[in-house]
Amino acid sequence: MLGYVDALKAVDAAMKAAVPSLERLADVLGLVRSHRIINRSGRVGIYSYSVHGAGCRFVSDDGIEVDVDFAPDGSEIFDLWRLHWYGLSLPEPVDVTDQDLRTAVRSLQPLLTEVRPGWFSVAG
């Protein structure tokens, strides 16, 4: 769980380094939709990325997958499915049940906040 949060921070840092006009990770959606700054998919540092619907999927050179959606206010949100796929993409895959993920997320409150049923965000 904390690994996902750290990986999300690393993605954020890589994107901001590559695209200085990016104030927050959610701004990638607007940059793609404007067709002026970045493409719907591409490469930034050690990550390939692919924008989808309300979010973006990042895959590092070592295959670690960080998929994140963005709430209307621009906050980064994720669900159990995204956490599950992150775990499976690790060099030593971790396959846990949804119940184990729910328990882990709840144990990390107030670091993680449930923003709507089944969807979480990193506080602050």
BANUFI-753840 format. One record per residue (C-alpha): residue number from 1; residue in three letters; x, y, z. Coordinates in nm, 3 decimals, decimal comma. Each point is the difference from the previous one (the first is absolute). Layout:
<bavos>
BAVO_NUM_ALA_X_Y_Z
...
</bavos>
This chain:
<bavos>
BAVO_1_MET_0,000_0,000_0,000
BAVO_2_LEU_0,270_0,248_0,097
BAVO_3_GLY_0,199_-0,115_-0,303
BAVO_4_TYR_-0,285_0,116_-0,226
BAVO_5_VAL_-0,003_0,339_0,173
BAVO_6_ASP_0,379_0,032_-0,042
BAVO_7_ALA_-0,022_-0,108_-0,365
BAVO_8_LEU_-0,273_0,258_-0,061
BAVO_9_LYS_0,223_0,271_0,150
BAVO_10_ALA_0,286_-0,112_-0,228
BAVO_11_VAL_-0,226_0,020_-0,305
BAVO_12_ASP_-0,111_0,348_0,106
BAVO_13_ALA_0,362_0,114_0,036
BAVO_14_ALA_0,098_-0,145_-0,340
BAVO_15_MET_-0,292_0,167_-0,176
BAVO_16_LYS_0,068_0,337_0,163
BAVO_17_ALA_0,368_-0,023_-0,096
BAVO_18_ALA_-0,087_-0,080_-0,362
BAVO_19_VAL_-0,286_0,250_-0,033
BAVO_20_PRO_0,083_0,310_0,207
BAVO_21_SER_-0,346_0,153_-0,060
BAVO_22_LEU_-0,159_-0,294_0,183
BAVO_23_GLU_-0,113_0,126_0,341
BAVO_24_ARG_-0,167_-0,326_0,107
BAVO_25_LEU_-0,017_-0,344_-0,153
BAVO_26_ALA_-0,367_0,040_-0,093
BAVO_27_ASP_0,098_0,280_-0,239
BAVO_28_VAL_0,126_-0,269_-0,237
BAVO_29_LEU_-0,363_-0,052_-0,110
BAVO_30_GLY_-0,035_0,361_-0,113
BAVO_31_LEU_0,339_-0,004_-0,171
BAVO_32_VAL_-0,099_-0,307_-0,199
BAVO_33_ARG_-0,344_0,132_-0,086
BAVO_34_SER_0,149_0,328_-0,123
BAVO_35_HIS_0,219_-0,199_-0,244
BAVO_36_ARG_0,267_0,263_0,047
BAVO_37_ILE_0,233_-0,126_0,268
BAVO_38_ILE_0,004_-0,379_0,023
BAVO_39_ASN_-0,149_-0,295_-0,187
BAVO_40_ARG_-0,257_-0,242_0,141
BAVO_41_SER_0,279_-0,252_0,045
BAVO_42_GLY_0,372_0,030_0,009
BAVO_43_ARG_0,308_-0,011_0,213
BAVO_44_VAL_0,122_0,218_0,287
BAVO_45_GLY_0,327_-0,093_0,169
BAVO_46_ILE_-0,017_-0,366_0,105
BAVO_47_TYR_-0,378_-0,015_-0,054
BAVO_48_SER_-0,222_-0,070_-0,293
BAVO_49_TYR_-0,343_0,153_0,047
BAVO_50_SER_-0,345_-0,034_-0,149
BAVO_51_VAL_-0,282_0,240_0,079
BAVO_52_HIS_-0,343_-0,162_0,030
BAVO_53_GLY_-0,340_0,140_0,089
BAVO_54_ALA_0,045_0,175_0,334
BAVO_55_GLY_0,354_-0,115_0,067
BAVO_56_CYS_0,335_-0,125_-0,114
BAVO_57_ARG_0,197_-0,325_0,011
BAVO_58_PHE_0,374_0,019_0,054
BAVO_59_VAL_0,237_-0,295_-0,043
BAVO_60_SER_0,362_0,028_0,110
BAVO_61_ASP_0,286_-0,157_-0,193
BAVO_62_ASP_0,001_-0,286_0,251
BAVO_63_GLY_-0,369_-0,069_-0,066
BAVO_64_ILE_-0,154_0,153_0,312
BAVO_65_GLU_-0,347_0,129_-0,084
BAVO_66_VAL_-0,158_0,304_0,164
BAVO_67_ASP_-0,350_0,073_-0,125
BAVO_68_VAL_-0,176_0,303_0,146
BAVO_69_ASP_-0,321_0,191_-0,063
BAVO_70_PHE_-0,064_0,363_0,079
BAVO_71_ALA_-0,297_0,137_0,191
BAVO_72_PRO_-0,178_0,311_-0,129
BAVO_73_ASP_0,208_0,210_0,244
BAVO_74_GLY_0,321_-0,143_-0,149
BAVO_75_SER_0,091_-0,227_0,289
BAVO_76_GLU_0,155_-0,336_-0,078
BAVO_77_ILE_-0,235_-0,288_0,077
BAVO_78_PHE_0,030_-0,376_-0,030
BAVO_79_ASP_-0,203_-0,307_0,074
BAVO_80_LEU_0,073_-0,354_0,113
BAVO_81_TRP_0,029_-0,120_-0,361
BAVO_82_ARG_0,287_0,244_-0,063
BAVO_83_LEU_0,172_-0,100_0,324
BAVO_84_HIS_-0,039_-0,366_-0,093
BAVO_85_TRP_0,161_0,050_-0,345
BAVO_86_TYR_0,280_0,204_0,155
BAVO_87_GLY_0,078_-0,294_0,231
BAVO_88_LEU_-0,002_-0,248_-0,288
BAVO_89_SER_0,240_0,219_-0,200
BAVO_90_LEU_0,271_0,006_0,268
BAVO_91_PRO_0,327_-0,188_-0,068
BAVO_92_GLU_-0,115_-0,246_0,267
BAVO_93_PRO_-0,377_0,005_-0,065
BAVO_94_VAL_-0,235_0,036_0,293
BAVO_95_ASP_-0,346_-0,148_-0,057
BAVO_96_VAL_-0,241_0,094_0,277
BAVO_97_THR_-0,374_-0,018_0,036
BAVO_98_ASP_-0,228_0,301_-0,010
BAVO_99_GLN_-0,075_-0,056_0,367
BAVO_100_ASP_0,372_0,012_0,087
BAVO_101_LEU_0,031_0,321_-0,203
BAVO_102_ARG_-0,301_0,154_0,178
BAVO_103_THR_0,154_-0,087_0,335
BAVO_104_ALA_0,335_0,148_-0,102
BAVO_105_VAL_-0,162_0,322_-0,127
BAVO_106_ARG_-0,200_0,040_0,321
BAVO_107_SER_0,312_-0,056_0,208
BAVO_108_LEU_0,165_0,292_-0,178
BAVO_109_GLN_-0,265_0,257_0,088
BAVO_110_PRO_0,046_0,296_0,030
BAVO_111_LEU_0,284_-0,025_-0,258
BAVO_112_LEU_-0,255_-0,140_-0,246
BAVO_113_THR_-0,352_0,136_-0,020
BAVO_114_GLU_-0,301_-0,173_-0,154
BAVO_115_VAL_-0,136_0,270_-0,229
BAVO_116_ARG_-0,295_-0,208_-0,121
BAVO_117_PRO_-0,086_-0,364_0,052
BAVO_118_GLY_0,299_-0,208_-0,107
BAVO_119_TRP_0,208_0,296_-0,119
BAVO_120_PHE_0,290_0,145_0,197
BAVO_121_SER_0,230_0,298_0,001
BAVO_122_VAL_0,319_0,090_0,178
BAVO_123_ALA_-0,085_0,259_0,266
BAVO_124_GLY_0,147_0,348_-0,016
</bavos>
